[in-house]
Amino acid sequence: MRNIKNIAIFILAAAVLSSCGGLNKMVKDSALVDYNVTPEVLEMHGGEVDMTIDVNYPAKYFNKKAVVTLTPVIRYEGGETTLDPLVLQGEDATDNYKLISYDGGGKASLSTTFTYEDAMKMSELYYNVTAAIKDKTADLGEVKLADGIVVTPLLVQNNPKVIDFDNHFKQIVPESYEADIKYVINRADVRRSEMKKDEIGGLNETLQAANENERLELKGIEISAYASPDGELDLNTKLADKRQVTANKYLAGQLKKADIEVA
């Protein structure tokens, strides 16, 4: 009779140790469990935040008799908000939760919505995970899932206003173009080399654009001719007059090429 009692006590002790050992293994290997939240950065829309938390258990992890509770918690300055948990169970547990296989592992998801509070903008999302086998419990750790909540809709102010400002639109914008024709001392003929200069080429292009672009209007052309102040005044005056004539002749030719009539 004594031997039978000893055997019964041994079997009972082995059963208790086996149960505790199952939870200890889940605690030890808890880092093997994979968690993800969608979206990765939580977003507020219409005053509410939607999210889905996925958990993936590896094979040979989830004890057949265990019941695991995963509770989402939003933590922020001044408080925290606890959401409805996801509860899972092993194949031999007697509850009625979603089953996770010991041999093959498994996946589970929790989709939830919570009401946004201003303090949650700077917040952190955690999963608090606990496991139980009958009356034995173990803390499987705390898993951080996300930082902060995007609140773009709050940055848009629906407060239309009429803004008055000065109208600086100018219907006509005057432009001018200048070009120099340089002469050899004491001469009034326009040299060919002068006509090849970039500024003279720019003048010709301006005249052509004034003819082709209907939004441009040529208002006038002014020719100023002068001679070097060195020498006699009478000679320089006559030389300046001759240079004005040759410059005018050249310009008239360019206006004709551009098909611009001079009144």
Summary of the structure (lengths in Angstrom):
residues: 263
radius of gyration: 45.7
end to end distance: 138.5
largest distance: 152.3
contacts: 618
relative contact order: 0.12
helix: 32%
strand: 29%
